[in-house]
Amino acid sequence: MSLDFFNSFLVLELPPLIVLGMYLYFEYQKCLIQLELQKTELKLKLLEINLKYKGNDNGTGALEKNLLDDFDPNGQKLDKEGSMNV
């Protein structure tokens, strides 16, 4: 934990447990944002792979379908355009 974080709240004279709780909440939010960023990067990589191999399956769509089936975050599937089905 950075001391700057705690020192900035000592001026407000908040109890240490509240400051610790706030710090943990901010760290949790930061981790959620990083996770969303990683998921987006994975979706982009999948779409790049789809674009790279699209058309190399003799028009059956089998290769594209297989690549999309492999990507299954939280039990959701990507459709052919790369958006999440709800």
C-alpha positions in Angstrom: 0.0 0.0 0.0 1.3 3.4 -0.8 1.8 5.8 2.0 0.6 8.7 -0.2 -2.9 7.1 -0.3 -3.0 7.0 3.5 -1.4 10.4 4.0 -3.9 12.1 1.7 -6.7 10.9 4.0 -5.0 11.6 7.3 -5.6 15.3 6.6 -9.4 14.5 6.7 -8.9 12.6 10.0 -10.7 9.5 8.8 -10.4 6.3 10.9 -7.8 4.0 9.6 -10.2 1.1 8.9 -12.3 3.4 6.6 -9.2 4.4 4.8 -8.2 0.8 4.4 -11.6 -0.1 3.1 -11.5 2.7 0.6 -8.1 1.6 -0.6 -9.2 -2.0 -1.0 -12.3 -0.8 -2.9 -10.2 1.3 -5.3 -7.8 -1.6 -5.9 -10.8 -3.9 -6.6 -12.2 -1.4 -9.1 -8.7 -1.2 -10.8 -8.6 -5.0 -11.1 -12.1 -5.0 -12.7 -11.0 -2.4 -15.3 -7.9 -4.4 -16.1 -10.0 -7.6 -16.5 -12.3 -5.8 -18.9 -9.3 -4.6 -20.9 -7.9 -8.1 -21.1 -11.3 -9.5 -22.3 -11.4 -6.8 -25.0 -7.9 -7.6 -26.1 -8.8 -11.3 -26.4 -11.9 -10.5 -28.4 -9.8 -8.4 -30.7 -7.2 -11.2 -31.2 -10.0 -13.6 -31.9 -11.4 -11.3 -34.6 -8.0 -10.9 -36.1 -7.7 -14.6 -36.3 -11.2 -14.8 -37.9 -10.3 -12.2 -40.5 -7.0 -13.9 -41.2 -8.5 -17.3 -41.9 -11.9 -16.2 -43.3 -12.5 -17.6 -46.7 -10.0 -20.5 -46.3 -12.7 -23.1 -45.6 -14.2 -23.5 -49.1 -17.3 -21.4 -48.2 -18.6 -23.7 -45.5 -18.0 -21.4 -42.6 -16.8 -24.3 -40.5 -13.4 -22.7 -39.6 -15.0 -19.5 -38.5 -17.7 -21.3 -36.5 -15.0 -23.4 -34.7 -13.0 -20.3 -33.8 -16.0 -18.6 -32.4 -17.1 -21.6 -30.4 -13.7 -21.7 -28.7 -14.2 -18.3 -27.2 -16.6 -18.6 -24.3 -16.1 -16.0 -21.5 -18.7 -16.4 -18.7 -20.7 -18.8 -20.8 -21.4 -16.3 -23.5 -20.7 -16.8 -27.2 -19.6 -14.4 -29.9 -21.6 -14.1 -33.0 -20.0 -13.8 -36.5 -19.6 -10.0 -36.1 -17.9 -10.5 -32.8 -20.5 -9.1 -30.5 -21.7 -10.9 -27.4 -25.0 -12.7 -27.5 -27.2 -12.0 -24.4 
